[in-house]
Amino acid sequence: MDINIREHIINNFKGDDYNTLKNAIDESVASQDEVTLPGLGVFLEIIWENASQELKNELIEIIKKRVENKEKNS
């Protein structure tokens, strides 16, 4: 069976409104369930492909700070 995860996730959210997308992301992050990680990865990929360099830099800084904080708390 050939499953394209990206396509499946994108098709699953096609036509959804702002609140539905926001709630899906909020619930995925709050649950910390590893099953939701591929979906969040697809969303990040979509953001990255359409982001300005300024937004990409901001995202990298957020990730960098958060990773560094995790290392200190481990």
Long-range contacts (C-beta under 8 A, 24 or more apart in sequence): 5-38, 5-42, 6-42, 6-45, 9-38, 9-39, 9-42, 9-43, 10-42, 10-46
